[in-house]
Structures are given as C-alpha cells and as structure tokens.
Amino acid sequence: MEIRNNVLISVENKDVVDGVVTGQASFSGCTGLEQIQLPDSVETLGEGAFSLCGFREIELPKNLRTIGEECFCACDRLEEVKMNDNVESIGISAFNKCTHLERIRLSNKIEKIEDRTFCACFRLKGIMLPHSLRSIGTGAFGWCNITEIEIPEGVEYIGGECFRKCDELKSVNLPKTLKSIGEKAFYGNNSFKSLFLHRSINEIGDKAFYGCDSLKSVTVESLRPWEITHTSTSFSNISDITLYVPYGCKASYEAASF
C-alpha cells in the first residue's frame, strides 16, 4: 500500500488477492486519508475495509461487484460515491452513518438494498432506485432527509423501519408489485399527506405508518382489508384520515382494526 500526500495511490499484492481487498477493516480508521484510487482489477471490497476514513468522494473500480458489510460505515466526511453498473451487492450497513453523503448512483444490477445500508445518512435528500431492485431491508434509509422516493416496479418487500423518521419525505410512490410493508416502515414521517396502496399488498406491519400525523387520505385498491401483524395499529391518527376503498367494501374496512 502506498499513501502519498494523504492519497491512497496504490494497493500492494498483500492487500489484494484474486481481486479482493482483503482483511477485515483493512484501512479502517484512516481519518487522514483524503482520496482513494483503487485499481479496476478490484472486484470485492471486504467487510469494514474503509470504515471511519476521512475521504470526501470515491469512484469505485469499474470491475467492482461486491461491497462488503460496513465497508464505508461512519465515513462522516464522504459526500459522493460514483458506482459502476457491475456492482451486484452492497452489504449490511455499508454506508451507515455517512452523515455527509449527498450523492450516490446505484448500479442497475442490485436486487436488494440490505439492512441499514444508508441509515443515518442525514444529508441524503434523494436517490434513484434501480429497476433491478426486488426488496429493501430493515432500516435501509432510516433517519435520512429524503424528500421524495419512487420505489420501482418489481419491489415486493419493504423492511421494518425502512424509512423511519425521514421527516422531509413529502411523496411516496409505491409499486404495484409490493406485497409486504414491514413494522414501523414509515414511522414518524410528518410530511407526506396522501398514500395509495395497491391491491398487491397483503401485509402491513405493526405501526407501519404510526406517527405520520400529516397523513390525511389513504386510497386502497384491495377488496378486503390487508393483514395487520401483531395487535397494534398501522396508523396512529386513523380518525383524522379519509380512507377511500373500492365500491361495496366499506363495511369490511369499517370492521377492520388499523
């Protein structure tokens, strides 16, 4: 490994084996590391490889396919990530607590955003999700300042606390393919006022929209109320919400517990 003027300009053979930056937390805690130039031969970044580093941006190698768990966790100066379309997986908490992250483009090969991938990225106000996406894990975008999100068709599952306390979230577009919304998925979001739930949804977790006190209207397509997990309610202010249901289904929804 060679670092010159706080720039990582080369990686030695002992640090890269068969295209993998090896070793748990290989460069973790290098707070003085201001720039990184990784060779395109790197295909995998290991667990915690660059956590707690001090660089402001990174352009990932062209042949990179896998980003390990907590790889860039708590890089609190990181503002921008440039990602190629060969990346297939991003590990749990890979960018968790990157509190200054503002810009990141995701690969079109990613099928799952893992748990807490972008949790507590306070400056992340927008992100375009790829059409390859099928599920979003627990707490993936919790405590971000995203203002709007369009979840692409093909996504079937939104994990618990996925968008919890995203206080600036004003618009949510859910896909027709969505089947399940996890517990507290949108808990405490006070900005969005309306919600459309497609007939594909068959499960909404406990307190999924609890504390969304600005929510005034919910439109549902399903002919029968969805299954509510556990014994609590999905909405905290149901008495203040106008619920629009299909013709002839009013009685069954009135009898349901939300």
C-alpha positions in Angstrom: 0.0 0.0 0.0 1.3 3.5 -0.9 -0.1 6.7 0.6 1.3 10.0 -0.7 0.0 13.4 0.5 -2.9 11.7 2.2 -3.9 9.9 -1.1 -4.0 6.2 -1.4 -2.4 5.8 -4.9 -1.6 2.1 -5.0 -2.5 -1.2 -3.2 0.1 -3.9 -2.7 -0.4 -7.5 -3.6 -0.7 -8.5 0.0 -3.8 -6.2 0.3 -5.5 -7.6 -2.9 -5.8 -11.3 -3.5 -7.8 -12.5 -6.6 -9.4 -9.1 -7.0 -10.4 -8.8 -3.3 -9.3 -6.1 -0.9 -8.6 -8.5 1.9 -8.6 -8.3 5.6 -11.4 -7.2 7.9 -11.3 -3.4 8.3 -8.2 -3.2 6.0 -8.0 0.6 6.0 -10.5 1.3 8.8 -9.8 4.5 10.8 -7.6 6.2 8.3 -9.1 9.5 9.1 -6.4 11.4 7.3 -7.0 9.6 4.0 -8.4 12.2 1.7 -8.5 10.4 -1.6 -8.6 6.8 -2.9 -7.6 5.5 -6.3 -8.4 1.8 -6.4 -7.3 -0.3 -9.5 -10.0 -1.6 -11.8 -8.9 -5.2 -11.1 -10.6 -5.0 -7.6 -13.9 -6.9 -7.7 -14.7 -7.1 -4.0 -14.3 -4.7 -1.1 -14.1 -6.6 2.2 -16.0 -6.1 5.5 -15.3 -2.7 7.0 -12.5 -2.1 4.6 -12.7 1.7 4.6 -14.9 2.4 7.6 -14.1 5.6 9.6 -12.0 7.0 6.8 -11.8 10.7 6.0 -12.1 11.0 2.2 -14.9 13.1 0.7 -15.6 11.2 -2.5 -14.8 7.9 -4.1 -15.0 6.5 -7.6 -15.4 2.7 -7.3 -13.4 0.4 -9.7 -15.0 -0.5 -13.0 -15.0 -4.2 -12.3 -16.2 -4.0 -8.7 -19.0 -6.5 -8.0 -19.3 -6.7 -4.2 -19.2 -4.1 -1.4 -18.8 -5.8 2.0 -20.7 -5.1 5.2 -19.9 -1.8 6.9 -17.3 -1.2 4.1 -17.7 2.6 4.3 -19.6 2.8 7.6 -19.2 6.1 9.5 -17.1 7.8 6.8 -18.6 11.0 8.1 -16.9 13.3 5.5 -17.9 11.2 2.5 -20.2 13.3 0.2 -20.3 11.5 -3.2 -20.0 7.9 -4.4 -19.6 7.1 -8.1 -20.7 3.5 -8.8 -20.4 1.4 -11.9 -23.1 -0.9 -13.3 -21.2 -4.1 -12.4 -21.9 -3.8 -8.7 -24.3 -6.7 -7.8 -24.4 -6.5 -4.0 -23.9 -4.0 -1.2 -23.5 -5.4 2.3 -25.4 -4.6 5.5 -24.6 -1.1 6.9 -22.2 -0.4 4.0 -22.8 3.3 4.1 -24.4 3.5 7.5 -23.7 6.8 9.4 -22.1 8.5 6.4 -23.6 11.7 7.7 -22.5 14.0 4.9 -23.3 11.7 2.0 -25.4 13.6 -0.6 -24.9 11.9 -3.9 -24.8 8.2 -4.9 -25.8 6.4 -8.0 -26.8 2.8 -7.6 -25.9 0.0 -10.1 -28.7 -1.4 -12.2 -27.8 -4.9 -11.1 -28.6 -4.5 -7.5 -31.6 -6.6 -6.4 -31.6 -5.9 -2.7 -30.7 -3.0 -0.5 -29.6 -4.6 2.7 -30.4 -3.7 6.3 -29.2 -0.2 7.4 -27.3 0.4 4.1 -27.9 4.1 4.2 -29.3 4.5 7.7 -28.5 7.9 9.3 -27.2 9.5 6.1 -28.6 12.8 7.2 -27.8 14.8 4.1 -29.1 12.2 1.6 -32.1 14.0 0.2 -32.7 11.9 -2.9 -31.8 8.6 -4.5 -32.8 6.9 -7.7 -33.5 3.2 -7.1 -32.7 0.8 -9.9 -35.3 -1.2 -11.8 -33.5 -4.4 -10.8 -34.5 -3.9 -7.2 -36.7 -6.5 -5.5 -36.5 -5.8 -1.8 -35.4 -3.1 0.7 -34.1 -4.2 4.1 -34.7 -3.1 7.6 -33.8 0.5 8.4 -32.2 0.9 4.9 -33.0 4.6 4.7 -34.0 5.3 8.3 -33.2 8.8 9.6 -32.4 10.2 6.2 -33.7 13.5 4.8 -35.0 12.1 1.6 -37.8 14.4 0.2 -39.4 12.0 -2.2 -38.9 8.4 -3.2 -40.2 6.4 -6.1 -39.9 2.7 -5.4 -39.7 0.9 -8.8 -41.9 -1.8 -10.1 -40.6 -5.2 -9.1 -40.0 -4.4 -5.5 -42.1 -6.8 -3.3 -40.9 -6.1 0.2 -40.1 -3.0 2.2 -38.5 -3.9 5.5 -39.2 -2.7 9.0 -38.1 0.9 9.9 -37.0 1.2 6.3 -37.9 4.9 6.0 -38.4 5.6 9.8 -38.1 9.3 10.8 -37.5 10.5 7.3 -39.1 13.8 8.4 -38.7 15.6 5.0 -40.4 12.8 3.0 -43.2 14.5 1.2 -44.0 12.0 -1.6 -44.0 8.2 -1.6 -44.8 6.2 -4.8 -45.3 2.5 -4.0 -45.2 -0.1 -6.8 -48.0 -2.4 -8.0 -45.7 -5.3 -7.2 -45.4 -4.6 -3.5 -46.7 -7.4 -1.2 -45.4 -6.5 2.3 -44.6 -3.4 4.3 -42.6 -4.1 7.5 -43.1 -2.9 11.0 -42.6 0.9 11.5 -41.6 1.2 7.9 -42.6 4.9 7.7 -42.9 5.5 11.4 -42.8 9.2 12.4 -42.8 10.7 9.0 -44.7 14.0 9.3 -44.5 15.4 5.8 -46.5 13.3 3.4 -50.2 13.8 3.2 -51.6 11.1 1.0 -51.0 7.4 0.3 -52.0 5.0 -2.4 -51.9 1.3 -1.5 -52.2 -1.1 -4.5 -54.2 -4.4 -4.4 -51.0 -6.4 -4.4 -50.3 -5.5 -0.7 -51.4 -8.3 1.6 -49.5 -7.4 4.8 -48.8 -4.2 6.6 -46.6 -4.4 9.7 -47.4 -3.1 13.2 -47.2 0.7 13.3 -46.0 1.0 9.7 -47.5 4.5 9.4 -47.7 5.4 13.1 -46.9 9.0 13.9 -47.5 10.1 10.3 -49.7 12.9 11.6 -49.9 14.9 8.4 -51.4 11.9 6.5 -54.9 12.9 5.6 -56.0 10.4 2.9 -55.3 6.8 2.1 -56.6 5.1 -1.1 -56.7 1.3 -1.2 -57.4 -1.0 -4.2 -57.8 -4.2 -2.3 -61.3 -5.6 -1.9 -60.5 -6.8 1.6 -58.5 -5.3 4.4 -54.9 -6.3 4.5 -53.4 -8.4 7.3 -52.1 -6.4 10.2 -49.2 -8.1 12.0 -49.3 -8.2 15.8 -52.1 -6.5 17.7 -51.5 -2.8 17.3 -52.4 -0.4 14.6 -50.8 0.7 11.4 -51.9 4.3 11.7 -51.9 6.5 14.8 -54.3 9.1 13.6 -56.9 6.9 11.8 -59.7 9.1 13.0 -58.3 12.0 11.0 -57.7 10.1 7.8 -60.2 9.7 5.0 -60.0 6.2 3.7 -61.0 5.6 0.1 -62.0 1.9 -0.5 -63.5 0.0 -3.5 -67.2 0.2 -4.0 -69.1 -2.3 -1.8 -66.2 -2.8 0.6 -67.0 -0.1 3.2 -68.4 -2.5 5.8 -65.4 -4.8 5.8 -63.0 -1.9 6.2 -65.0 -0.4 9.0 -64.8 -3.7 10.9 -61.1 -4.0 10.5 -58.6 -2.8 13.1 -56.0 -0.3 11.8 
